[in-house]
Amino acid sequence: MDFEARYVVGYEGRYIITSDGKVRRAAGSGRCSKAYPAGSELKQTPNSKGYLRVGLRRNGKTTVRPVHQLVLEAYHGPRPDGQVSRHLNGDLADNRRENLAWGTQAENVGDIVQHGRHPHGRKTHCPANHEYDEANTRWVTVRGVPRAGRQCRACDRIKKASK
């Protein structure tokens, strides 16, 4: 698999990030030793939500950063105002450049719903206990994001009949 390597933004000369989401020590970073040679990969650990993160040292201080944000900054540029990071395939551990994008919060919530990670998206019945199945579910657009929410058609019919 071919990949590209770039310096981690803000840590130029110290760390590089590959397009497949690996963080490595750069040659001549000053932190290289027999225990931590240049090119050695940093250990990535998940946070409580499942996002992978690494500890980056500079001036004697360690800062823990999410790997997906490092990839986005290096390959897609700085975060635009009002934008958040998105995992396009829904896999929080997949930090490849092509799986990441900046987007709106509404787009991010739409991704979460579409990939079945939203807590309400796992519900099988509406509050009135009607089953969410293909015939009884109407997908709605929320803030321009298709399939960002769903409504029960049986409840819609009851509401219309009571008017």
C-alpha atoms as a printed R data frame, in Angstrom:
    type eleno elety resid chain resno       x      y      z
1   ATOM     1    CA   MET     A     1   0.000  0.000  0.000
2   ATOM     2    CA   ASP     A     2   1.414  3.362 -1.015
3   ATOM     3    CA   PHE     A     3   1.317  6.181  1.462
4   ATOM     4    CA   GLU     A     4   2.617  9.690  1.790
5   ATOM     5    CA   ALA     A     5   4.291 11.212  4.854
6   ATOM     6    CA   ARG     A     6   4.096 14.813  6.039
7   ATOM     7    CA   TYR     A     7   5.170 16.658  9.142
8   ATOM     8    CA   VAL     A     8   2.617 16.943 11.935
9   ATOM     9    CA   VAL     A     9   1.380 20.551 11.901
10  ATOM    10    CA   GLY     A    10   2.941 22.416 14.823
11  ATOM    11    CA   TYR     A    11   5.547 19.674 15.299
12  ATOM    12    CA   GLU     A    12   7.526 20.093 12.069
13  ATOM    13    CA   GLY     A    13  10.887 18.314 12.258
14  ATOM    14    CA   ARG     A    14   9.778 16.262 15.277
15  ATOM    15    CA   TYR     A    15   6.953 14.002 14.051
16  ATOM    16    CA   ILE     A    16   5.582 12.850 10.733
17  ATOM    17    CA   ILE     A    17   2.111 11.517  9.955
18  ATOM    18    CA   THR     A    18   1.454  9.136  7.099
19  ATOM    19    CA   SER     A    19  -1.612  9.258  4.869
20  ATOM    20    CA   ASP     A    20  -2.743  5.983  6.462
21  ATOM    21    CA   GLY     A    21  -2.746  7.554  9.948
22  ATOM    22    CA   LYS     A    22   0.534  6.377 11.460
23  ATOM    23    CA   VAL     A    23   2.537  8.852 13.580
24  ATOM    24    CA   ARG     A    24   6.319  8.438 13.597
25  ATOM    25    CA   ARG     A    25   9.328 10.217 15.061
26  ATOM    26    CA   ALA     A    26  11.151 12.287 12.471
27  ATOM    27    CA   ALA     A    27  14.889 11.872 11.926
28  ATOM    28    CA   GLY     A    28  16.869 14.480 13.841
29  ATOM    29    CA   SER     A    29  13.960 15.302 16.111
30  ATOM    30    CA   GLY     A    30  16.148 15.382 19.196
31  ATOM    31    CA   ARG     A    31  14.014 12.675 20.865
32  ATOM    32    CA   CYS     A    32  15.569  9.840 18.899
33  ATOM    33    CA   SER     A    33  17.623  7.293 20.821
34  ATOM    34    CA   LYS     A    34  18.186  3.546 20.840
35  ATOM    35    CA   ALA     A    35  14.882  3.171 22.679
36  ATOM    36    CA   TYR     A    36  13.088  5.587 20.335
37  ATOM    37    CA   PRO     A    37  14.825  5.545 16.944
38  ATOM    38    CA   ALA     A    38  13.901  7.847 14.073
39  ATOM    39    CA   GLY     A    39  11.000  6.412 12.163
40  ATOM    40    CA   SER     A    40   9.622  4.513 15.140
41  ATOM    41    CA   GLU     A    41   5.843  4.519 15.320
42  ATOM    42    CA   LEU     A    42   4.076  6.123 18.266
43  ATOM    43    CA   LYS     A    43   1.599  3.995 20.176
44  ATOM    44    CA   GLN     A    44  -2.011  4.998 19.544
45  ATOM    45    CA   THR     A    45  -4.537  4.510 22.328
46  ATOM    46    CA   PRO     A    46  -8.311  4.961 22.120
47  ATOM    47    CA   ASN     A    47 -10.090  7.521 24.280
48  ATOM    48    CA   SER     A    48 -13.418  6.736 25.983
49  ATOM    49    CA   LYS     A    49 -15.325  7.397 22.738
50  ATOM    50    CA   GLY     A    50 -13.045  5.214 20.590
51  ATOM    51    CA   TYR     A    51 -10.982  7.904 18.839
52  ATOM    52    CA   LEU     A    52  -7.276  7.038 18.574
53  ATOM    53    CA   ARG     A    53  -4.818  9.516 20.077
54  ATOM    54    CA   VAL     A    54  -1.078  9.978 20.552
55  ATOM    55    CA   GLY     A    55   1.133 11.929 22.928
56  ATOM    56    CA   LEU     A    56   3.397 14.493 21.250
57  ATOM    57    CA   ARG     A    57   6.307 16.088 23.165
58  ATOM    58    CA   ARG     A    58   7.662 19.568 22.629
59  ATOM    59    CA   ASN     A    59   9.675 21.742 25.027
60  ATOM    60    CA   GLY     A    60   9.356 19.133 27.788
61  ATOM    61    CA   LYS     A    61   5.556 19.086 27.604
62  ATOM    62    CA   THR     A    62   3.387 16.247 26.274
63  ATOM    63    CA   THR     A    63   0.155 17.090 24.470
64  ATOM    64    CA   VAL     A    64  -2.323 14.327 23.647
65  ATOM    65    CA   ARG     A    65  -3.903 14.807 20.218
66  ATOM    66    CA   PRO     A    66  -6.508 12.802 18.268
67  ATOM    67    CA   VAL     A    67  -4.870 11.115 15.260
68  ATOM    68    CA   HIS     A    68  -7.750 11.957 12.909
69  ATOM    69    CA   GLN     A    69  -7.230 15.675 13.562
70  ATOM    70    CA   LEU     A    70  -3.497 15.355 12.849
71  ATOM    71    CA   VAL     A    71  -4.252 13.659  9.509
72  ATOM    72    CA   LEU     A    72  -6.861 16.269  8.588
73  ATOM    73    CA   GLU     A    73  -4.545 19.187  9.415
74  ATOM    74    CA   ALA     A    74  -1.637 17.670  7.464
75  ATOM    75    CA   TYR     A    75  -3.576 16.541  4.361
76  ATOM    76    CA   HIS     A    76  -6.743 18.682  4.216
77  ATOM    77    CA   GLY     A    77  -5.498 21.923  5.783
78  ATOM    78    CA   PRO     A    78  -6.502 23.783  8.938
79  ATOM    79    CA   ARG     A    79  -9.978 23.328 10.362
80  ATOM    80    CA   PRO     A    80 -12.354 25.826  8.730
81  ATOM    81    CA   ASP     A    81 -14.458 27.917 11.110
82  ATOM    82    CA   GLY     A    82 -17.573 26.061 12.228
83  ATOM    83    CA   GLN     A    83 -16.358 22.719 10.868
84  ATOM    84    CA   VAL     A    84 -15.746 19.426 12.664
85  ATOM    85    CA   SER     A    85 -13.907 16.251 11.705
86  ATOM    86    CA   ARG     A    86 -15.832 13.435 10.011
87  ATOM    87    CA   HIS     A    87 -15.035  9.723  9.624
88  ATOM    88    CA   LEU     A    88 -16.759  9.019  6.293
89  ATOM    89    CA   ASN     A    89 -17.061  5.249  6.748
90  ATOM    90    CA   GLY     A    90 -18.054  5.441 10.421
91  ATOM    91    CA   ASP     A    91 -14.971  3.566 11.686
92  ATOM    92    CA   LEU     A    92 -13.342  5.756 14.343
93  ATOM    93    CA   ALA     A    93 -10.087  3.763 14.141
94  ATOM    94    CA   ASP     A    94  -9.784  4.267 10.361
95  ATOM    95    CA   ASN     A    95  -7.668  7.408 10.112
96  ATOM    96    CA   ARG     A    96  -6.696  7.141  6.456
97  ATOM    97    CA   ARG     A    97  -6.640 10.466  4.589
98  ATOM    98    CA   GLU     A    98  -9.435  9.380  2.210
99  ATOM    99    CA   ASN     A    99 -11.733  8.431  5.110
100 ATOM   100    CA   LEU     A   100 -11.539 11.847  6.765
101 ATOM   101    CA   ALA     A   101 -13.065 15.214  5.908
102 ATOM   102    CA   TRP     A   102 -13.961 18.520  7.488
103 ATOM   103    CA   GLY     A   103 -17.714 19.132  7.567
104 ATOM   104    CA   THR     A   104 -20.574 20.685  9.472
105 ATOM   105    CA   GLN     A   105 -21.893 19.298 12.744
106 ATOM   106    CA   ALA     A   106 -25.114 18.392 10.915
107 ATOM   107    CA   GLU     A   107 -23.133 16.348  8.357
108 ATOM   108    CA   ASN     A   108 -21.269 14.628 11.180
109 ATOM   109    CA   VAL     A   109 -24.523 13.707 12.955
110 ATOM   110    CA   GLY     A   110 -25.872 12.443  9.619
111 ATOM   111    CA   ASP     A   111 -22.796 10.198  9.306
112 ATOM   112    CA   ILE     A   112 -23.321  8.891 12.841
113 ATOM   113    CA   VAL     A   113 -26.974  8.083 12.125
114 ATOM   114    CA   GLN     A   114 -26.186  6.516  8.745
115 ATOM   115    CA   HIS     A   115 -23.508  4.248 10.227
116 ATOM   116    CA   GLY     A   116 -25.715  3.130 13.118
117 ATOM   117    CA   ARG     A   117 -23.610  4.736 15.855
118 ATOM   118    CA   HIS     A   118 -26.213  7.268 17.011
119 ATOM   119    CA   PRO     A   119 -27.999  6.066 20.179
120 ATOM   120    CA   HIS     A   120 -31.411  6.950 18.753
121 ATOM   121    CA   GLY     A   121 -30.539  5.213 15.487
122 ATOM   122    CA   ARG     A   122 -30.408  1.852 17.281
123 ATOM   123    CA   LYS     A   123 -33.963  2.167 18.542
124 ATOM   124    CA   THR     A   124 -36.309 -0.355 16.975
125 ATOM   125    CA   HIS     A   125 -39.598  1.311 18.007
126 ATOM   126    CA   CYS     A   126 -40.930  4.872 18.209
127 ATOM   127    CA   PRO     A   127 -42.049  6.345 21.573
128 ATOM   128    CA   ALA     A   128 -45.602  5.061 20.861
129 ATOM   129    CA   ASN     A   129 -44.135  1.551 20.393
130 ATOM   130    CA   HIS     A   130 -44.665  1.363 16.599
131 ATOM   131    CA   GLU     A   131 -41.912 -0.624 14.924
132 ATOM   132    CA   TYR     A   132 -39.363  1.236 12.792
133 ATOM   133    CA   ASP     A   133 -39.449 -0.890  9.657
134 ATOM   134    CA   GLU     A   134 -39.165 -0.021  5.964
135 ATOM   135    CA   ALA     A   135 -42.903  0.588  5.545
136 ATOM   136    CA   ASN     A   136 -43.390  2.578  8.766
137 ATOM   137    CA   THR     A   137 -40.265  4.764  8.693
138 ATOM   138    CA   ARG     A   138 -40.015  8.127  6.979
139 ATOM   139    CA   TRP     A   139 -36.482  9.484  6.698
140 ATOM   140    CA   VAL     A   140 -36.188 13.234  7.041
141 ATOM   141    CA   THR     A   141 -33.618 15.818  6.067
142 ATOM   142    CA   VAL     A   142 -32.206 17.848  8.935
143 ATOM   143    CA   ARG     A   143 -30.351 21.073  8.081
144 ATOM   144    CA   GLY     A   144 -29.700 19.854  4.552
145 ATOM   145    CA   VAL     A   145 -28.427 16.414  5.588
146 ATOM   146    CA   PRO     A   146 -30.478 13.586  4.039
147 ATOM   147    CA   ARG     A   147 -31.393 10.637  6.246
148 ATOM   148    CA   ALA     A   148 -30.353 12.538  9.377
149 ATOM   149    CA   GLY     A   149 -33.521 11.631 11.237
150 ATOM   150    CA   ARG     A   150 -36.577  9.404 11.026
151 ATOM   151    CA   GLN     A   151 -40.224  9.642 11.879
152 ATOM   152    CA   CYS     A   152 -42.911  7.053 12.468
153 ATOM   153    CA   ARG     A   153 -45.531  7.060  9.677
154 ATOM   154    CA   ALA     A   154 -48.171  5.537 11.985
155 ATOM   155    CA   CYS     A   155 -47.723  8.418 14.446
156 ATOM   156    CA   ASP     A   156 -47.894 10.894 11.529
157 ATOM   157    CA   ARG     A   157 -51.253  9.390 10.457
158 ATOM   158    CA   ILE     A   158 -52.618  9.584 14.017
159 ATOM   159    CA   LYS     A   159 -51.574 13.244 14.321
160 ATOM   160    CA   LYS     A   160 -53.224 14.124 10.980
161 ATOM   161    CA   ALA     A   161 -56.449 12.285 11.911
162 ATOM   162    CA   SER     A   162 -56.726 14.151 15.221
163 ATOM   163    CA   LYS     A   163 -56.592 17.593 13.554
